[in-house]
Amino acid sequence: MGLNEKIGKLLENAKLMLFFIVIFGLILRLIFFSGMGISDDLAYSKAAYSILEGRGIDPNSTLTLSTRLGLIYPIIFSYKLFGINNFSSVLFVLMASIGNIVLIFYFGKLLFNEKTGLMAAFLLSFFPLDVVYATKLNSDIPSAFFMALGVYAFLYSEIKKIRYGIGYFLAGISIGIGYLIRETALLIALFFIVYLVFYKGKIRKAHLLVPLGVLAVIITESLIFLNLTGNQLFRFHASQQYLADAVAKYNYFGRLDFPTGLFHYPWLFLTNSLLVYFYIPIFIALIYAIIKKKRDAYITIMWIIPLLSYISFGSTSLAHYIPFIAKDRYTSIITTPAILLLSFLLSEKKPMVKRLAPILVILLLSISIVTVYLREDRNLLANLRQAYPELESLNKTVYTDSRSIQALNYISGFKNLLGLKEFPENFDAIEDSYVMVNRHMIRNLKEANKNIKFPDEIKSIPKEWEVIKELGSSEKDKIVIYQIP
């Protein structure tokens, strides 16, 4: 057998090709490793450490985040094994991201064929949104993975006509785990409604095992919260209270401005660098499948349209109309069907598709790598890590913003002995102390909450304050430590 024949045989081995795709995806995610951020990441990590230390849920934490036990407990397990560091903090999310690459292959194989499955796995391996968020401590990717795994278990039972209902029940369990990680996993109910009512036209007894599996997880969660807090509905109350507070504080990031708020998600797809290059051909594939009545693609369409419509226009609250914040990572719940739909189009046997598909894939790969490379949100705690030993050497009070204090606590492994204090209303009565101005953190806090206020001295540094240390190359993101005489 010649070399070319051997290579041909290898390329025909779908599982071997999948293995290479997974390795490629893993390498990309490690090369562009993001690490801990400066927002939700810190809240999740703090909540995990609090439970790890036996203190339960910290009442001073962001409760809607610290109640996501499906994410918190894997972090706890990771911290036990590897200690508190950037890698252990994001390990679970990274594993879910890699799991998605494998899962989408089997989705493609189940709904279409192996070729489409491999195409989908390859596209997902370098999909910018997934590469960037695979090494950030957020709930979106792992929640989307377990939700998709539940859909796969359901569809496998449907298509393969499994006699016993275990597949349906496991589908519910998996979706329930997705809910434990992030509440939006329950939106997959919209897919099931469309699939069973409008596509299949009937609901069998076995189908009821799916909500039963979800319910089993929710009941288990309620018992855990009853043990931790004395309130089995603790998570629900915390989530609803957070949403009410968000509306009162800052108009929920502008999405309550009617009707302009309704266009935030369409605008996001057209302007966000992690989405636009993929979603333009994805929406073309969607229109193509609908116009050409491609029945094979209907399941992915029934997944995309209801969920995308809901996060675009639906409410996060059961009591009031409070729409979803327009964030790119929230679209993770439709990543799997969207990539599958694009792969379906690129795998079509039409002559024009055969000519254009390789060119488009190469373009997407090239643009994706450049897009991720140009991101500036990697290693966001680097300057604070450099500042830590400098702060440690000071023997007097240091004032800074609340978020920098949280980040420094994390950097110290939650053993921070620096004695940091939050900024006072003003520095009129403050003397013989230090001030750390983290420009990047302050700018982000202002962008997140327009009503937040900092002392006037932070905007216009008094002449008598002496610069002790400057960290960071970018002027707008520098950390500057001042001494107040």
Secondary structure, 3 states (H helix, E strand, C coil): CCHHHHHHHHHHCHHHHHHHHHHHHHHHHHHCCCCCCCCHHHHHHHHHHHHHCCCCCCCCCCHHHHCCHHHHHHHHHHHHHHCCCHHHHHHHHHHHHHHHHHHHHHHHHHHCCHHHHHHHHHHHHHCHHHHHHCCCCCCHHHHHHHHHHHHHHHHHHHHCCCCCCHHHHHHHHHHHHHHHHCHHHHHHHHHHHHHHHHHHCCCCHHHHHHHHHHHHHHHHHHHHHHHHHCCCCHHHHHHHHHHHHHHHHHHHHHCCCCCHHHHHHHHHHHHCCCCHHHHHHHHHHHHHHHHCCCHHHHHHHHHHHHHHHHHHHCECCCCCCCECCCCHHHHHHHHHHHHHHHHHHHCCCCHHHHHHHHHHHHHHHHHHHHHHHCCCCCCCCHHHHHHHHHHHHCCCCEEECHHHHHHHHHHCCCCCCCCEEECCCCCCCCCCEEEEEEHHHHHHHHHHCCCCCCCHHHHCCCCCCEEEEEECCCHHHCEEEEEEC
